[in-house]
Amino acid sequence: MRLETSSFFDSLVSNIRHGKSFTFTGLTTFSRLLLIKYIRKLSGKKILFITSTEQSALRYSADLERLFELEAVTLPYQNVSPYEMVNLNLYDYQKQISILLNQP
């Protein structure tokens, strides 16, 4: 099945072009990668893709770069909750902000 012929295609394109958030479930790993590539092409913007584990994020990042030559950056894992009394690792937050602002 081609994405362009599916019943939800027009709604998907509209959501992407208007910068709306949406969720897909039940996709295979390769389908997720193709969808990320397609969304990136339509929107021209950065995409935040949340995974269940850091290892999964690293695999997706490597696949996006290797298969589609898309730059993918893995944000550092948050090892401390903002509600805990332990000091936060400000370098992790600084790296995340720099990535989102597209700074080296």
N, C-alpha and C positions, 0 to 999 in steps of 0.2 A: 504494500500500500504506500502510495506517495503522500507525503504530508500535505501537499497543495490540494489534493482531492478529498481530504478528510472533512467531516462536517464542522469541525471547530476551527478550521484554518483561518477564516476571516476574523474571528474573535481573537485568536492568538496573535495575529499580525497587528491588530488594533491595540491590544494590550502592550505589545512590545514597543510600538511606535509612540504610544502615549506614556511610556515609562512606568507602567503599572506593574505591581508585583503579582506573581501568580505561582501556583504549585502544580507540579506533575507527579504522579505516582505510578508505580507499576512498570517503569521503563527498565530495560536492560542497561548494562554499563555502556555499551557502544551506542545505544539510542540516546543516552544522556549526553555523551560526547558530541554526537551529531546535532542534538538540539542546542547545546551551548554554542557550537560553531554557527548555527543558523541564527540564533538570537544575536550573537556578536555582529554578524553580517548585517542584519536588519537594523539594529539599534546604533551601532558604531560606538557603543559605550562599554565601560568595564562591567563585568558580571561577577557578582558574589555568589559562589556556589558552595553551599554548606554540606559537609560530609559528616558521617557518624564518628570517624576516627581520623587521627592525623596520618596514619599509614594509608588510608583510603585517599585522602587529599593528595598525598605525594604521588600515588599511582595515577590519579586523574591528571594531575599537573604534568607528569612525564608523558602520558598518552596524548594530551592536547598539544604539547610541544613537538612530539615525535610524529604524530599522525597528521596534524593540521597546521603545524608551524605557528601556533598561537602562543603568545607569551602567557605563561601561567605562573602565578606566585602563590605560595602557601603561607598564609598568615601564621605566626607562632601561636601555639596552643596557650590558652589562658590557664596558668597553673595555680592561680590564686583567685578566689572570689573577691569581688569588691566589698563584700560584707564581712569578710574575715578580718581579724586583728593583725594578721601577718602583713608585713610590708609588701606592696605590690612591686613587680618587676617593671619599672618604668621603661626599660630598654625594649621590652616586648611591645608595649603600647606605642612607643616612639616608632618602631619599625612598622607596625600596622598602619599608623597614621601616614607615614612616609609613602608606603605602598599605595594607599588609597588616594593620596594627593599626587601620585606619580613622580615622586622625588627619589633620587638614588639613596 
